[in-house]
Amino acid sequence: MSLRPLSKELQAKAIAELNEKPERIPEDIEYIKEWLRKQPHLNAHIRDDQLILNYLRGCKFSLEKTKAKLDSLYTLKGMLPEFFSNRDPFRKEIQDILKLGLALPLRNTATPDGPRILLQRPLPDPNVYKIEDVFKVNLMISDIMVHEDDQTIVGGLIIFNDVTGAAVSMLTHMSPSLAKKALTYYQDAYPTRPKEMHFFNIPSFFDALMSIMKPFMKQKMQDRIRIHNTNRIEEMYQYIPKSVLPTEYGGDAGPIQDLIDYWKKKVEDHAEWLKEDAKYVSNEARRIGTPKTATTLFGMEGSFRKLNVD
């Protein structure tokens, strides 16, 4: 069983906050693997012990919650081809989004056991780039974090949305259907633990944008939203210390371009992994009981077709 050892700080947090009992980890992983083997509809990462452990940690070692979240992972991936098909990092559409640096996990954390900070920036022109491709790239980066970043899984996640310069045309491209699909996946399929979600320098149409998204947010997520109607970055330092922020935010962690280059290369280095990952989805025709559909999951007609993994 190949598992990454945690730092002493993260291990202490996992024990204190996630109900982790290190001596029981092999038994819990094997239990989940055996359950996955018995699900005829799931083509799952049964050999990926680390991924299973990450889901156990994200579900605070509740076996039932872990099973439900893994089922959602493979089911939703199969029902969202607009997000999970054609995830080749070298496609022009993907390269264009990667070069913009719209989703950038920061390298440093405020404390050794603190949450990872994800900097999100707005799409400069929704008429030039497809919103679906933005979500696709964000999910590619998030998938890598879920597989590889113990800081995110154990320490949690703070999302820093810098909405400076957001285009009002975003409202015509962010449909309720798209918002619901994206938020359903983020909330039901990932084992991450969002601690706070900050919106900085909000535009005049921000309330209209939130009215599209909020109906699909669970109350727990809504309670963690913090709105900052200011362009003074100094007011953010009480939530996110300047030591971890890029230079453009008055921080000490180097220029944003370094982060863009780092994550662009990291995603490109995962090209084969992303291609392989596309085949791990559910086959609802084989589910015992009532198959799940886009209508039952999203409350709307949706696309349900086999992913293109060529």
LUMLO-619636 format. One record per residue (C-alpha): residue in one letter; residue number from 0; x, y, z. Coordinates in steps of 0.001 Angstrom, whole numbers, plus 500000, padded with zeros to 6 digits. Each point is the difference from the previous one (the first is absolute). Layout:
<atoms>
A | NUM | X | Y | Z .
...
</atoms>
This chain:
<atoms>
M | 0 | 500000 | 500000 | 500000 .
S | 1 | 501689 | 503171 | 498752 .
L | 2 | 498930 | 503078 | 501950 .
R | 3 | 501621 | 503417 | 500409 .
P | 4 | 501040 | 500708 | 503577 .
L | 5 | 498548 | 503187 | 501440 .
S | 6 | 502074 | 502674 | 501659 .
K | 7 | 499802 | 499855 | 503783 .
E | 8 | 497785 | 503111 | 500002 .
L | 9 | 497540 | 498615 | 497459 .
Q | 10 | 499994 | 496608 | 501698 .
A | 11 | 499065 | 501629 | 503295 .
K | 12 | 497176 | 501901 | 498281 .
A | 13 | 498741 | 496856 | 498255 .
I | 14 | 499786 | 498226 | 503350 .
A | 15 | 498419 | 502945 | 501818 .
E | 16 | 497545 | 501201 | 497340 .
L | 17 | 499436 | 497152 | 497540 .
N | 18 | 499615 | 497054 | 502391 .
E | 19 | 503076 | 498385 | 498494 .
K | 20 | 501377 | 496938 | 501761 .
P | 21 | 503247 | 499170 | 498189 .
E | 22 | 499937 | 496365 | 501077 .
R | 23 | 496584 | 499519 | 498357 .
I | 24 | 500806 | 501576 | 496636 .
P | 25 | 500849 | 496729 | 498169 .
E | 26 | 496788 | 498392 | 501251 .
D | 27 | 497858 | 502976 | 498980 .
I | 28 | 501584 | 500196 | 496546 .
E | 29 | 499454 | 496289 | 499443 .
Y | 30 | 496359 | 500323 | 501065 .
I | 31 | 499406 | 502732 | 497400 .
K | 32 | 501867 | 498044 | 497314 .
E | 33 | 497886 | 496930 | 500664 .
W | 34 | 496841 | 502099 | 499804 .
L | 35 | 501137 | 501506 | 496681 .
R | 36 | 500653 | 496523 | 498592 .
K | 37 | 496407 | 499038 | 500759 .
Q | 38 | 498478 | 502953 | 498125 .
P | 39 | 499324 | 498745 | 496460 .
H | 40 | 499417 | 503524 | 498676 .
L | 41 | 503275 | 501497 | 501194 .
N | 42 | 503246 | 499956 | 498072 .
A | 43 | 501994 | 501365 | 502924 .
H | 44 | 503599 | 500713 | 501027 .
I | 45 | 500080 | 496842 | 502109 .
R | 46 | 503802 | 499828 | 499980 .
D | 47 | 500469 | 503621 | 501060 .
D | 48 | 500367 | 499660 | 503767 .
Q | 49 | 501004 | 503646 | 500398 .
L | 50 | 496864 | 501266 | 498261 .
I | 51 | 497808 | 497808 | 502196 .
L | 52 | 501816 | 501270 | 503091 .
N | 53 | 499473 | 503590 | 498865 .
Y | 54 | 496267 | 499364 | 499740 .
L | 55 | 499954 | 498331 | 503408 .
R | 56 | 501717 | 503053 | 501465 .
G | 57 | 497677 | 502396 | 498213 .
C | 58 | 497026 | 498090 | 501424 .
K | 59 | 501530 | 499867 | 503495 .
F | 60 | 500319 | 496226 | 499675 .
S | 61 | 496259 | 499429 | 499731 .
L | 62 | 499882 | 496899 | 497826 .
E | 63 | 496453 | 500708 | 498823 .
K | 64 | 500785 | 503602 | 499040 .
T | 65 | 503139 | 498829 | 498207 .
K | 66 | 498017 | 497480 | 497969 .
A | 67 | 497395 | 502617 | 499090 .
K | 68 | 502619 | 502548 | 498960 .
L | 69 | 501938 | 497509 | 497871 .
D | 70 | 496793 | 498900 | 498327 .
S | 71 | 499244 | 503648 | 499226 .
L | 72 | 503521 | 500485 | 498647 .
Y | 73 | 499729 | 497297 | 497345 .
T | 74 | 496325 | 500629 | 499263 .
L | 75 | 500316 | 503744 | 499463 .
K | 76 | 503144 | 499669 | 497904 .
G | 77 | 498073 | 497801 | 497587 .
M | 78 | 497145 | 502482 | 499775 .
L | 79 | 502027 | 503154 | 499439 .
P | 80 | 501819 | 499607 | 496675 .
E | 81 | 500121 | 503784 | 499683 .
F | 82 | 502459 | 499932 | 502913 .
F | 83 | 501705 | 496614 | 499697 .
S | 84 | 500372 | 499163 | 496308 .
N | 85 | 502949 | 501149 | 497872 .
R | 86 | 502184 | 500928 | 502964 .
D | 87 | 503186 | 500096 | 497952 .
P | 88 | 502109 | 502800 | 501528 .
F | 89 | 501567 | 500703 | 496604 .
R | 90 | 496726 | 500821 | 498243 .
K | 91 | 499990 | 503671 | 499002 .
E | 92 | 496883 | 500757 | 502049 .
I | 93 | 501580 | 498509 | 503118 .
Q | 94 | 503352 | 501685 | 499398 .
D | 95 | 498297 | 503382 | 499656 .
I | 96 | 498270 | 499591 | 503370 .
L | 97 | 503139 | 498691 | 501725 .
K | 98 | 501940 | 503048 | 498804 .
L | 99 | 497410 | 502302 | 501590 .
G | 100 | 500577 | 498516 | 503468 .
L | 101 | 496387 | 500126 | 501150 .
A | 102 | 500394 | 497341 | 502712 .
L | 103 | 503308 | 500038 | 501871 .
P | 104 | 500631 | 498057 | 503208 .
L | 105 | 502553 | 502010 | 501967 .
R | 106 | 503178 | 498178 | 500920 .
N | 107 | 500293 | 501025 | 503641 .
T | 108 | 497596 | 499786 | 502910 .
A | 109 | 499770 | 502293 | 503008 .
T | 110 | 500881 | 497167 | 502413 .
P | 111 | 501354 | 496460 | 499522 .
D | 112 | 496527 | 498527 | 500567 .
G | 113 | 498048 | 502879 | 498462 .
P | 114 | 497662 | 499883 | 497016 .
R | 115 | 501136 | 500229 | 496417 .
I | 116 | 498994 | 503294 | 498378 .
L | 117 | 498530 | 499923 | 496511 .
L | 118 | 500165 | 503301 | 498126 .
Q | 119 | 497263 | 500302 | 497389 .
R | 120 | 499837 | 502835 | 497488 .
P | 121 | 497250 | 500929 | 497534 .
L | 122 | 499881 | 499122 | 496337 .
P | 123 | 501018 | 503210 | 498182 .
D | 124 | 497556 | 499578 | 497101 .
P | 125 | 497292 | 497301 | 500132 .
N | 126 | 499253 | 500734 | 496336 .
V | 127 | 503461 | 498750 | 499013 .
Y | 128 | 500387 | 497031 | 502339 .
K | 129 | 497424 | 497337 | 500852 .
I | 130 | 498884 | 499848 | 503620 .
E | 131 | 499889 | 496205 | 499679 .
D | 132 | 503716 | 499971 | 499191 .
V | 133 | 500709 | 502144 | 503056 .
F | 134 | 498203 | 497489 | 502210 .
K | 135 | 501799 | 497182 | 498192 .
V | 136 | 503438 | 501440 | 500759 .
N | 137 | 499046 | 500857 | 503583 .
L | 138 | 498887 | 496398 | 500499 .
M | 139 | 503220 | 498665 | 498473 .
I | 140 | 501965 | 502010 | 502557 .
S | 141 | 497628 | 499005 | 502804 .
D | 142 | 500316 | 496322 | 499059 .
I | 143 | 503779 | 500238 | 500300 .
M | 144 | 499648 | 501665 | 503401 .
V | 145 | 497579 | 497322 | 501223 .
H | 146 | 502446 | 497280 | 498991 .
E | 147 | 503264 | 501599 | 501079 .
D | 148 | 499581 | 502816 | 502519 .
D | 149 | 499703 | 498854 | 503603 .
Q | 150 | 499862 | 503638 | 501089 .
T | 151 | 496677 | 500395 | 498182 .
I | 152 | 498558 | 496710 | 501240 .
V | 153 | 501020 | 500335 | 503662 .
G | 154 | 500538 | 503733 | 500489 .
G | 155 | 496974 | 501061 | 498002 .
L | 156 | 499527 | 502609 | 497302 .
I | 157 | 499545 | 503766 | 499922 .
I | 158 | 498730 | 501362 | 496690 .
F | 159 | 501045 | 503572 | 499208 .
N | 160 | 497888 | 501281 | 497104 .
D | 161 | 501449 | 503213 | 498631 .
V | 162 | 497121 | 501301 | 497886 .
T | 163 | 501887 | 503092 | 498797 .
G | 164 | 499181 | 500728 | 496371 .
A | 165 | 497260 | 497392 | 499655 .
A | 166 | 497943 | 500592 | 496847 .
V | 167 | 496258 | 500522 | 500281 .
S | 168 | 499582 | 497679 | 496989 .
M | 169 | 500789 | 497198 | 502470 .
L | 170 | 496304 | 500126 | 500923 .
T | 171 | 498917 | 498907 | 496531 .
H | 172 | 502456 | 497092 | 499943 .
M | 173 | 499522 | 498647 | 503539 .
S | 174 | 496700 | 498163 | 499663 .
P | 175 | 498216 | 498481 | 503017 .
S | 176 | 500474 | 496581 | 498396 .
L | 177 | 503767 | 500441 | 499753 .
A | 178 | 500236 | 501436 | 503509 .
K | 179 | 498047 | 497098 | 501459 .
K | 180 | 502137 | 497392 | 498243 .
A | 181 | 503260 | 501590 | 501139 .
L | 182 | 498879 | 500554 | 503590 .
T | 183 | 498495 | 496516 | 500262 .
Y | 184 | 503335 | 498506 | 498999 .
Y | 185 | 502073 | 502203 | 502293 .
Q | 186 | 497748 | 499330 | 502991 .
D | 187 | 499090 | 496333 | 499491 .
A | 188 | 503030 | 498455 | 498289 .
Y | 189 | 503032 | 501582 | 501669 .
P | 190 | 501389 | 499123 | 503453 .
T | 191 | 501303 | 503519 | 500575 .
R | 192 | 498939 | 502101 | 502988 .
P | 193 | 499449 | 503656 | 499029 .
K | 194 | 500591 | 502179 | 503058 .
E | 195 | 499304 | 503430 | 498534 .
M | 196 | 499029 | 501458 | 496637 .
H | 197 | 500984 | 503638 | 499548 .
F | 198 | 498786 | 502272 | 497198 .
F | 199 | 502232 | 503055 | 499620 .
N | 200 | 499333 | 503257 | 498135 .
I | 201 | 496538 | 498966 | 498878 .
P | 202 | 498416 | 501569 | 496886 .
S | 203 | 496614 | 501722 | 499856 .
F | 204 | 498353 | 496906 | 498520 .
F | 205 | 501317 | 497659 | 502697 .
D | 206 | 496594 | 499508 | 501645 .
A | 207 | 498530 | 498933 | 496666 .
L | 208 | 502815 | 497490 | 499520 .
M | 209 | 499550 | 498595 | 503494 .
S | 210 | 496260 | 499679 | 499431 .
I | 211 | 500832 | 497485 | 497268 .
M | 212 | 502349 | 497968 | 502182 .
K | 213 | 498656 | 500223 | 503547 .
P | 214 | 496917 | 497810 | 499466 .
F | 215 | 502338 | 497080 | 499297 .
M | 216 | 502324 | 500579 | 502956 .
K | 217 | 499539 | 497977 | 503147 .
Q | 218 | 499350 | 502101 | 503082 .
K | 219 | 503399 | 499103 | 501428 .
M | 220 | 501706 | 501485 | 496960 .
Q | 221 | 497813 | 503115 | 500065 .
D | 222 | 500889 | 500555 | 503649 .
R | 223 | 503699 | 500083 | 499101 .
I | 224 | 499713 | 502749 | 497387 .
R | 225 | 501613 | 503330 | 500866 .
I | 226 | 499341 | 503033 | 497784 .
H | 227 | 502616 | 502781 | 499825 .
N | 228 | 498662 | 503086 | 498219 .
T | 229 | 503392 | 501644 | 499822 .
N | 230 | 503071 | 500178 | 497788 .
R | 231 | 502347 | 500434 | 502960 .
I | 232 | 501932 | 496743 | 500160 .
E | 233 | 501279 | 500905 | 503466 .
E | 234 | 496550 | 499184 | 501357 .
M | 235 | 500474 | 496385 | 498876 .
Y | 236 | 503167 | 499446 | 502011 .
Q | 237 | 498052 | 499147 | 503157 .
Y | 238 | 498628 | 496980 | 498110 .
I | 239 | 502901 | 499164 | 497696 .
P | 240 | 503445 | 501143 | 501161 .
K | 241 | 502089 | 501929 | 497512 .
S | 242 | 502831 | 497508 | 500487 .
V | 243 | 498145 | 497453 | 497837 .
L | 244 | 498570 | 502410 | 497409 .
P | 245 | 501580 | 500849 | 496633 .
T | 246 | 501832 | 503273 | 499489 .
E | 247 | 497038 | 501485 | 498113 .
Y | 248 | 498012 | 499826 | 503249 .
G | 249 | 502718 | 501649 | 502054 .
G | 250 | 501234 | 496597 | 501064 .
D | 251 | 503381 | 498371 | 500403 .
A | 252 | 499494 | 496810 | 497965 .
G | 253 | 501206 | 501149 | 496585 .
P | 254 | 498172 | 501011 | 496815 .
I | 255 | 496782 | 498428 | 498760 .
Q | 256 | 501720 | 499032 | 496757 .
D | 257 | 502170 | 497537 | 501927 .
L | 258 | 496829 | 498305 | 501267 .
I | 259 | 498489 | 499976 | 496523 .
D | 260 | 503131 | 498392 | 498539 .
Y | 261 | 500176 | 497467 | 502845 .
W | 262 | 496387 | 498838 | 499686 .
K | 263 | 500042 | 500011 | 496207 .
K | 264 | 502977 | 497631 | 500018 .
K | 265 | 498517 | 497887 | 502794 .
V | 266 | 496759 | 499482 | 498079 .
E | 267 | 501948 | 499231 | 496824 .
D | 268 | 502102 | 497461 | 501902 .
H | 269 | 496741 | 498261 | 500970 .
A | 270 | 498797 | 499639 | 496394 .
E | 271 | 500111 | 496194 | 499986 .
W | 272 | 498510 | 499774 | 503470 .
L | 273 | 497110 | 502271 | 498988 .
K | 274 | 499365 | 497891 | 496903 .
E | 275 | 500045 | 496789 | 502038 .
D | 276 | 497793 | 501511 | 502692 .
A | 277 | 497216 | 500658 | 497482 .
K | 278 | 499095 | 496308 | 499857 .
Y | 279 | 499162 | 499790 | 503711 .
V | 280 | 496279 | 500701 | 499886 .
S | 281 | 496776 | 498239 | 500872 .
N | 282 | 497913 | 497898 | 497632 .
E | 283 | 496492 | 500749 | 501189 .
A | 284 | 498535 | 497131 | 497981 .
R | 285 | 501782 | 497657 | 502418 .
R | 286 | 499028 | 501745 | 503234 .
I | 287 | 498043 | 497813 | 502407 .
G | 288 | 496673 | 501721 | 500558 .
T | 289 | 498916 | 503198 | 498285 .
P | 290 | 502592 | 501478 | 497628 .
K | 291 | 500947 | 503619 | 500521 .
T | 292 | 499421 | 502461 | 497177 .
A | 293 | 500801 | 503632 | 499289 .
T | 294 | 496376 | 500794 | 500752 .
T | 295 | 500025 | 498355 | 503430 .
L | 296 | 503371 | 501514 | 500909 .
F | 297 | 499625 | 503487 | 498592 .
G | 298 | 496233 | 500359 | 499830 .
M | 299 | 500233 | 500828 | 496314 .
E | 300 | 500541 | 498386 | 496669 .
G | 301 | 503672 | 499435 | 499465 .
S | 302 | 502455 | 498271 | 497751 .
F | 303 | 500962 | 496441 | 500780 .
R | 304 | 502423 | 498522 | 497569 .
K | 305 | 503152 | 497957 | 500134 .
L | 306 | 503158 | 502022 | 500482 .
N | 307 | 502403 | 500212 | 497089 .
V | 308 | 503243 | 498569 | 501339 .
D | 309 | 501841 | 499684 | 496717 .
</atoms>
